[in-house]
Amino acid sequence: MKSGTRIVLVIFIILFLGEIVIWLLVNGQKEEVKEVKAGQVALKEECQGLKEEVKEIKQKSIYSFPWVAEEIILCGEKVPLERDYVKERLKEALIIEANRNSSIELIFLRSGRWFSFIEGELRKTGTSIDLRYVPIVESDLNYEANSNKGARGMWQLTKYIARKYGLRVDYYIDERYDPFKSTKAAIRHLNDLYSGSGNWSEALAGYNMGEDALKRAMKREGATDFYETKGIPTETQKFVFRILAIKLIMENPEKYGYPGTESINKIKYQTWQVKEIELTIEKKQATIQEIVEKLKSRYPRLTYREFRTYNRHVLNDYLPKGRYDVYVYSEKQNGTS
């Protein structure tokens, strides 16, 4: 074969092979494009499904329309839900409270520790157990709580109110941090407020802003009840509605996206098994560690950490000569003894 013919044949073969390669590449890309398009379609379908789920969640969301019982009784008194502004303020409180997820979960846990004792003290005075929701609004049931206004403890008592009801508040001891004594003092205070107003919504508002200040505001406006009064601090207006919201959430948790009562009861904190004893320090002063070592002769399992946990009302790491009420562990199964 002549060299020229060979060259033409080689070129033809190269071009033919090139066409085949190009055809393969193009068709391969087409297959890839088809795969990409198929993936896009699947992704769009998935996104659409997610959109539908989000839409459904929003429709059920507490933000859309919080569930409100047709009738609410607080401390034996009917809440005037027939007034539109009352229901609106309650819904606002529900939206805020029900969506404090981590705080509400903590409240459910802590309620297992404190509700039994609080309810027992309320029943002793013939008072509605609805008042157990007050320390939730005040402190999330945190007996170590502080406020920038000087209130302390689970019930957020001021120094004046604490001392008025017999609590010790000084450099060494602040019994507002004592969950047992402060509960008894707060219940007495609430009952006194009720005696002065004859109405629990007003008693609760007075607990927050002061009894006299509330009476002046109501008189100035000619208001017949708390719900009608506008000229009071925003904090106080919210306070009573927050109590109502917490009552609804705690009594109907599943309505607000939380586990049912049966599930919650399984995870609640256990009550403190403690008893109150009188501690006498005869020398000039004693450190908490020395006190713990002394008490170990009677309570061998007592530790420094445990003593500090049960006795948050002891403010410093030492106590001077004197007599003090402190708590130690108890073998009994019903809280304090």
C-alpha positions in Angstrom: 0.0 0.0 0.0 1.3 3.4 -0.9 2.4 5.7 1.9 -0.2 8.3 1.0 -3.0 5.7 1.1 -1.8 4.5 4.5 -1.8 8.1 5.9 -5.4 8.6 4.7 -6.4 5.3 6.3 -4.8 6.1 9.6 -6.5 9.5 9.6 -9.8 7.9 8.8 -9.4 5.4 11.6 -8.4 8.2 14.1 -11.4 10.3 13.1 -13.7 7.3 13.4 -12.4 6.4 16.8 -12.6 10.0 17.8 -16.3 10.0 16.8 -16.9 6.9 18.9 -15.1 8.5 21.9 -17.2 11.7 21.5 -20.4 9.7 21.2 -19.5 7.8 24.4 -18.7 10.9 26.3 -21.8 12.8 25.2 -24.1 9.8 26.0 -22.3 9.3 29.3 -22.9 12.9 30.2 -26.5 12.6 29.2 -26.8 9.7 31.6 -25.2 11.8 34.3 -27.5 14.7 33.5 -30.4 12.3 33.8 -29.2 11.1 37.2 -28.7 14.7 38.4 -32.2 15.6 37.2 -33.7 12.6 38.9 -31.9 13.6 42.1 -33.3 17.1 41.8 -36.8 15.8 41.4 -36.4 13.5 44.4 -34.9 16.4 46.4 -37.8 18.7 45.4 -40.3 16.0 46.5 -38.5 15.6 49.8 -38.5 19.4 50.4 -42.2 19.5 49.6 -42.8 16.7 52.1 -40.8 18.7 54.7 -42.8 21.8 54.0 -46.0 19.9 54.6 -44.6 18.6 57.9 -43.5 22.1 59.0 -46.9 23.4 58.0 -48.6 20.7 60.1 -46.3 21.4 63.0 -47.1 25.2 62.8 -50.8 24.4 62.7 -50.4 22.4 65.9 -47.9 24.8 67.5 -48.6 26.6 70.7 -47.6 29.8 68.8 -50.6 29.4 66.5 -53.4 28.9 69.1 -52.5 27.8 72.7 -55.1 25.5 74.2 -57.2 27.2 76.9 -59.7 25.4 79.0 -63.3 26.6 78.7 -63.4 27.2 82.4 -60.5 27.9 84.8 -60.8 27.9 88.5 -57.9 29.4 90.4 -57.9 29.0 94.2 -61.6 28.3 94.1 -62.4 31.4 92.0 -63.6 31.5 88.4 -61.3 33.3 86.0 -63.4 35.7 83.9 -62.4 34.3 80.5 -65.6 35.8 79.0 -63.7 39.1 79.0 -61.7 39.1 75.7 -58.7 40.9 77.2 -58.4 38.4 80.0 -58.3 35.5 77.5 -55.8 37.3 75.3 -53.4 38.0 78.2 -53.7 34.4 79.2 -52.8 33.2 75.7 -49.8 35.5 75.7 -48.6 34.1 79.0 -49.2 30.5 77.7 -47.1 31.2 74.6 -44.2 32.4 76.6 -44.4 29.8 79.4 -45.1 26.8 77.3 -42.1 27.5 75.1 -39.6 27.9 77.9 -38.7 24.3 77.2 -35.7 23.7 79.4 -37.2 25.7 82.3 -40.5 23.8 82.1 -38.7 20.5 82.0 -36.7 21.5 85.2 -39.9 22.5 86.9 -41.4 19.1 86.2 -38.3 17.5 87.8 -38.2 19.8 90.8 -42.0 19.5 91.4 -41.3 15.9 92.5 -39.1 17.2 95.3 -41.1 20.1 96.6 -44.8 19.7 95.7 -45.5 17.1 98.3 -44.2 19.3 101.1 -45.8 22.5 99.8 -49.2 20.9 99.3 -49.0 19.4 102.8 -48.4 22.9 104.3 -51.2 24.4 102.2 -53.7 21.8 103.4 -52.7 22.4 107.0 -54.0 26.0 106.6 -57.0 25.0 104.5 -55.5 26.9 101.5 -55.9 25.9 97.8 -53.0 23.8 96.5 -53.1 26.1 93.4 -50.7 28.3 95.4 -48.0 25.7 94.8 -47.6 27.4 91.4 -46.4 30.7 93.0 -42.8 29.5 93.6 -42.7 28.2 90.1 -43.3 31.7 88.7 -41.1 33.3 91.4 -38.1 31.0 91.0 -38.7 27.9 89.0 -38.8 26.1 92.4 -35.1 27.0 92.9 -34.6 27.5 96.7 -31.2 29.2 96.0 -32.7 31.9 93.7 -31.7 35.6 94.0 -33.2 38.7 92.4 -31.6 42.0 91.7 -34.3 43.6 93.9 -33.1 41.8 97.0 -35.7 39.0 97.1 -34.3 35.6 98.0 -35.2 31.9 97.9 -37.9 29.8 96.3 -40.7 32.2 97.2 -38.6 35.4 96.6 -39.3 37.0 99.9 -38.0 40.4 100.8 -36.1 41.0 104.1 -39.1 42.9 105.5 -41.6 40.2 104.8 -39.2 37.4 105.9 -38.6 39.0 109.3 -42.3 39.9 109.6 -43.1 36.2 109.5 -40.3 35.1 111.9 -37.5 34.2 109.5 -34.0 34.9 110.6 -32.1 37.2 108.1 -28.6 38.4 109.2 -24.9 38.1 108.3 -24.7 34.4 109.2 -28.2 33.0 108.5 -30.8 33.8 105.8 -33.8 31.5 106.2 -35.3 32.7 103.0 -33.0 30.1 101.5 -34.6 27.5 103.8 -37.2 25.9 101.5 -39.2 24.5 104.5 -39.4 27.6 106.7 -39.7 30.0 103.8 -42.7 28.0 102.5 -44.5 28.3 105.8 -43.8 32.0 106.0 -45.0 32.6 102.4 -48.2 30.7 103.0 -48.9 32.8 106.1 -48.2 35.9 104.1 -50.5 34.9 101.2 -53.3 34.0 103.6 -53.0 37.4 105.3 -53.2 39.1 101.9 -56.3 37.1 101.1 -57.8 38.2 104.5 -57.2 41.8 103.5 -58.8 41.5 100.0 -61.2 38.6 100.1 -60.0 37.7 96.6 -57.2 35.4 95.5 -56.3 37.2 92.3 -55.8 40.4 94.3 -53.9 38.5 97.0 -51.5 37.2 94.4 -51.1 40.6 92.8 -50.5 42.1 96.2 -47.8 39.4 96.8 -46.0 40.7 93.8 -46.4 44.5 94.1 -47.4 45.1 97.7 -50.9 45.1 99.1 -51.2 48.8 99.7 -49.9 49.8 96.3 -52.5 47.5 94.6 -55.4 48.9 96.7 -54.4 52.5 95.7 -54.2 51.6 92.0 -57.7 49.9 92.2 -59.2 52.8 94.1 -57.7 55.4 91.7 -59.3 53.6 88.7 -62.5 52.5 90.4 -61.7 48.9 89.4 -63.8 46.2 90.9 -61.1 43.5 90.6 -57.5 42.8 89.7 -58.3 41.8 86.1 -59.9 45.2 85.4 -57.0 47.2 86.8 -54.6 48.7 84.3 -52.5 51.1 86.3 -50.3 48.5 87.9 -46.7 47.4 87.0 -46.4 45.2 83.9 -44.6 42.6 86.0 -47.6 42.4 88.3 -50.1 42.2 85.4 -48.0 39.3 84.0 -47.5 37.6 87.4 -51.1 36.4 87.9 -51.4 35.3 84.3 -48.2 33.4 84.5 -49.6 31.5 87.5 -52.7 30.7 85.4 -50.5 29.6 82.5 -48.3 27.4 84.7 -51.4 25.8 86.2 -52.7 24.9 82.8 -49.3 23.5 81.6 -48.6 21.5 84.8 -52.1 20.0 84.8 -52.4 19.4 81.1 -48.8 18.9 79.9 -49.6 16.9 76.7 -51.7 19.9 75.5 -48.5 21.9 75.3 -46.1 19.5 73.7 -44.8 17.9 76.9 -45.0 14.2 78.0 -48.1 13.1 79.8 -48.3 13.1 83.6 -47.6 9.4 83.8 -44.3 9.8 81.9 -43.3 12.9 83.9 -43.9 11.1 87.2 -41.3 8.5 86.3 -38.5 11.1 86.0 -39.2 13.6 88.9 -36.6 14.3 91.5 -37.1 12.4 94.8 -38.1 14.3 97.9 -35.3 15.2 100.3 -35.3 12.8 103.2 -34.1 15.3 105.9 -34.9 16.2 109.5 -34.3 19.5 111.4 -32.0 19.4 114.4 -30.7 22.0 116.8 -27.0 22.7 116.5 -25.2 24.2 119.4 -21.7 25.8 119.0 -20.1 26.5 122.3 -16.7 27.8 121.3 -16.1 31.2 119.7 -16.8 29.9 116.2 -16.7 26.7 114.2 -16.1 26.0 110.5 -18.7 24.0 108.5 -16.1 21.2 108.2 -15.7 21.0 112.0 -19.5 21.0 112.4 -19.8 18.1 109.9 -17.2 16.1 111.8 -19.0 16.7 115.1 -22.3 15.6 113.6 -20.8 12.5 112.1 -20.9 10.8 115.5 -24.7 10.7 115.1 -25.0 10.9 111.3 -22.0 8.9 110.0 -23.0 9.3 106.3 -23.1 13.1 106.5 -20.7 14.8 104.1 -19.6 18.5 103.8 -21.3 18.7 100.4 -24.6 17.2 101.7 -24.6 19.6 104.7 -24.1 22.6 102.3 -26.9 21.4 100.0 -29.4 21.0 102.8 -28.4 24.2 104.6 -28.2 26.9 102.0 -29.5 29.3 104.6 -26.1 29.1 106.3 -24.3 31.8 104.4 -20.7 31.5 105.3 -18.1 28.7 105.8 -18.3 29.1 109.6 -20.8 29.9 112.4 -20.1 31.9 115.6 -21.1 30.7 119.1 -24.8 30.1 119.4 -27.8 27.8 118.5 -28.9 27.1 115.0 -31.5 25.1 113.2 -29.9 22.8 110.5 -31.0 19.9 108.4 -29.4 16.4 108.2 -30.5 13.3 106.3 -33.3 11.2 107.7 -34.2 7.6 107.2 -37.9 8.5 107.0 -39.6 8.6 103.6 -41.8 11.7 103.9 -39.6 14.7 103.5 -38.8 16.6 106.7 -39.5 15.4 110.2 
